[in-house]
Amino acid sequence: MKIEAAGRERVGDAVNIPIYEALLEYCRERNVLLHMPGHKGGRGFTLSEFQAVGMVDFTEVPGLDDLHNPRGVLSEAQRLAAEAWGAERSLFLVNGATSGIQCLLLALGEESRVLLPRNAHRSFLGGLVISGARPIFVECEMDATLGVALSVRPESIRAKLSSCSGIKGAFLVSPTYYGTVNEIKEIAELLLEWEIPLMVDEAHGSHFIFHPGYPRAALQEGAQASVHGLHKTMPVLTQAGILHLGAGFPWSDRVQACHGLLTSTSPSYPLMASIDIGRATMQKHGRELLEQAKERTERCRRRINGIPGFVSRSWEFLETDGVAGYDPLKLLVEITGLDLDGYQLSRLLREHYGIQVELAGDNHVLAMFSPFNRPDDWDNLAVALSDISQRYAHRSGARNLFPGFPPIPPLAFTPRESFLSPHKTVKIEESKGMISAEMAAPYPPGIPCIIPGEIITAEVVEYLIYLKQNEIPVQGLQDRSLQSIQVVNV
Ligand SMILES: Cc1ncc(COP(=O)(O)O)c(C=O)c1O
């Protein structure tokens, strides 16, 4: 089956896409629109591309249900989603996976101890500030060559459970941005012994369930909740996500209440309808499409591994402790023998070959494929890399780029206490011993070396100075020039 054909078929099929059907029905009624939104069915948009979106951008009028009290099409669409992903209850998100993570953290309650991997996405910080929960961080397994986190070992979790009491919930990020999947089954079983629910930030893994040759989804592996950023890997509009609550999740009603609290009272129907359509598309065609995309990506990976100067790992990721699998559609290109860094490679690909990759790091770029890429896209990447390999000077030996990462500093305040306290600005060189009011996360590895509430250690100061001297991009600090840091004014 051709991907293009699948796209056209979808709408004609109109099976099990209740939100879309209700929107179409409402359009067909041709009502006089004396309600929100102000663009009145897209007529207010001057650009024709937007008019089409506007035609289905309605709000909570009779027949279209209410996300805050779903009893009609939205309830049915959420039920269908729960069925597709094997959840007990699924809640639609219109502010990305970010809001699902925040709901789960808020539901834990103030001062609750929560186990978090140090590679938690920055949306966790917002969740910690909103909830007042107290993070207990678990170290990640880093890849020495890439300098990024690939997993958390079950043993690291076991050690934290033995040394810290009163932990109420635990999170993992799986798959990681780079596509590696954790030992979720083993970790979920371990946590179960301590009666701690495992919640997984599966923002990048919503497609796994639709093909048995992909890693198993977190809920299938025993996690009790998972969060999907659907748009990342599925044919769904950006910002649409789902929060899934699995069997035995202990405080579902509270999470639902938090969802009500953190969700707009005007959730976007195009976003929610796209969840419905994306889910139905993948249920109907996903297996075939994912198979084809996997084969094409593997073929492309093999070609890249034959190009001097580049390497693309797949099964080799499994050699890292705690890595149980990887997403076959994440294609990481490591520069092992060219005089070129990842940022330069990314720019070259864009400027000379019309290819935009997902991210660039010091010695790599990450290409993200989906079943909805054109067949040529895989080919174009391999051809471009082959061309670059011939044009650029080769060097021998890998670049050793990464200094040791500082140990996780002690927490003096919760992130919420730190956020709400008065702050002052100090020079980084003079910040040792103070309580940080900011996060600083160099990229890569995207792991914070400090978060609000942690005490700035000598190692952190040294590391921040190293980042400044080497002009390594850092997320989170107000002062982009890395001269100063905000600290709690105690
Ligand atoms: C691992 C991970 N979790 C959560 C998020 C947040 O997702 P969203 O941007 O959909 O809110 C991201 C975003 O990139 C992410 O990479």
The ligand as an ORCA input file, in Angstrom:
! r2SCAN-3c Opt
* xyz 0 1
  C      11.239     13.053     26.492
  C      10.254     14.174     26.370
  N       9.255     14.266     27.254
  C       8.340     15.244     27.194
  C       8.396     16.201     26.228
  C       7.354     17.277     26.169
  O       6.528     17.099     25.071
  P       5.651     18.278     24.431
  O       6.602     19.182     23.744
  O       4.734     17.546     23.521
  O       4.916     18.946     25.523
  C       9.425     16.145     25.254
  C       9.524     17.161     24.194
  O      10.382     17.192     23.365
  C      10.384     15.110     25.339
  O      11.396     15.013     24.447
*
